[in-house]
Amino acid sequence: MKAISFAIAALMATPAIAQPPKLIVAISVDQFSADLFSEYRQYYTGGLKTLTQGVVFPSGYQSHAATETCPGHSTILTGSHPSKTGIIANNWIDLKAARTDKRIYCAEDETVPGSTADDYTVSPVHLKMPTLGDRLKAAVPQSRVVSVAGKDRAAIMMGGHHSDEMWWWASRGYVSFAGRKPPAIVASVNARIDALLSKPEAPAPLPAICQTRVAAIAVGDGKTVGGPLATREPGDTRAFRTSPDFDQATLDIAGGLIESMKLGRGPATDVISIGLSATDYVGHSFGTEGPESCAQVLSMDKALGVFLTKLSASRVPFIVVLTADHGGHDLPERNRIHALPQAVRVDPDLAPKAIDAAVAEKLGIEGFTIVGDAPFGDFYVSKGVADADKPKVIATAKTTLLANPEVAAVFTAEDFAGHKPNPLPVTAWSLLDRAAASHDDARSGDLLVLLKPYVTPIINGAVGYVATHGSPWDYDRRVPILFWSPGMRGFEQPNPVETVDILPTLASLIGLPMTAPEIDGRCLDLDAGAGSNCGK
């Protein structure tokens, strides 16, 4: 009996992670909701299965209301909500901007001459908080920071301001900041992509479980999704982004940089962030519940398996964290088939131009009154509105918006004034709490419009994307958070946690001090036993 007691005591005293990691690998899977993670969990055989053997938080949250790519990625390695990172959306309006185009892209520097929100210079200038890599390099200059992603905004928001290498997909290959010469692995992957795009590419055979999801769904005039997978035509980069080749290319570059730079083998801890973007492009283009999404998730699982196997073979002490920038839900046409009659496409009357026209007519004001980027999110009072008329414009716009049955809430700056963060778990947060976590006084609109559940803010599904995200509802907020290191003693914790908790958790493992006023997150205990990694 004493021997058993001693064995149990020894086990409880053994830390979850044998030694501090020399390499931190942070992976974000764009639009990988907790629902999508759970839906295929029983079928994982590769990297996702490996990660589920570690510490699993199936109810992680992007706590804020602005569940888009840029805000979500800004939380993962800063430990801060978008209200502190300043990344309130993928795009916002700055009526004081010097250029004619007032729409600002989250990862651009709009002061560069000739730039627009569509033709921009990539920059981290808008990110107000330091990332883990930024903090680590400030404390230990020998640390190296690398970021690779399928989207520039994912690379920027996780890599931060002081990366040693940062590469993202653009047009037909992976690029970086001006003047950076592609390392051999980037040049090699780009050459491989050129070869792939030079000829047609037949889709891989569907796994059996995915074949059960084949059912053509009509979306708009003449467009269908959910049928048999199509061959990719030569030069079709849009189709490339929805193929397994896209995430594979990102992982190959990340793995190549780990090897060539000898990450994790230097005198200090190194950080590499990896943004896998194909799942998001598939979700937007085909929805989340068809064969396309099924095939994507399972192919990503296999690619991650190969990546983690190679990483483990390096024998470098490392830890991996995988999460997502936001979730997502299916296209409304298929949602209605699956017993969600409230799933609709947004009313065109909620477009900013329509609200502008309605407000101007009601008030008898000539010219623009309201501007915005989408039929939800931030609406701004036009610069041409007289100061005396601004309160009337805001009040009239709010009344007009709330009269629409698809609108759940409209908040103004007054609603956010003096708002205190809710100390309760994120599952108990009100809509105002969620919206406040995305609100920045300098960048947010005069009104914030939140749509009701399952209202898809795409007016015409026949052109471009058929499904999206961006709502304050849990299907867009809830994401998995998985920590894994070879030999880690795994467990699963179903209680709600947040993506802002990732930074303080990783910092605790490497002894990097974090002070509470600077960040919104808290350290997560990765040890089911007595030896906590937090509070050291």
Buried (B, 14 or more C-beta within 10 A) or exposed (E): EEEEEEEEEEEEEBBBBEEBBBBBBBBBBBBBBBBBBEBBBEBBEBBBBBBBEBBBBBBBBBBBBBBBBBBBBBBBBBBBBBBBBBBBBBBBBBEEBEBEBBBBBBBBBBEEEEBEBEEBBBBBBBBBBBBBBBBBBEBBEEBBBBBBBBBBBBBBBBBBBBBBBBBBBEEEBBBBEEEEEBBEBBEBBBEBBEEBBEEEBEBEEBBEBBEEBBBEBEBEEEEBBBBEBEEBEEEBBEBBBBBBBBBBBBBBBBBBBBEEBEBBEBEBBBBBBBBBBBBBBBBBBBBBBBBBBBBBBBBBBBBBBBBBEEBBEBEBBBBBBBBBBBBBBBBBBBBBEEEBEEBBBBBEBBBBEBBBBBBBEBBEBEEBBBBBBBBBBBBBBBEEBEEEBBEBBBBBBBEBBEEBEBBBBBBBBEBBEEBEEBEEBBEEBEBBBBBBBBBBEEBBBBBBBBBBBBBBBBBBBEEEBBBBBBBBBBBBBBBBBBBBBBEBBBBEBEEBBBBBBBBBBBBBBBEBEBEEEBBBBBBBBBBBBEBBBBEE
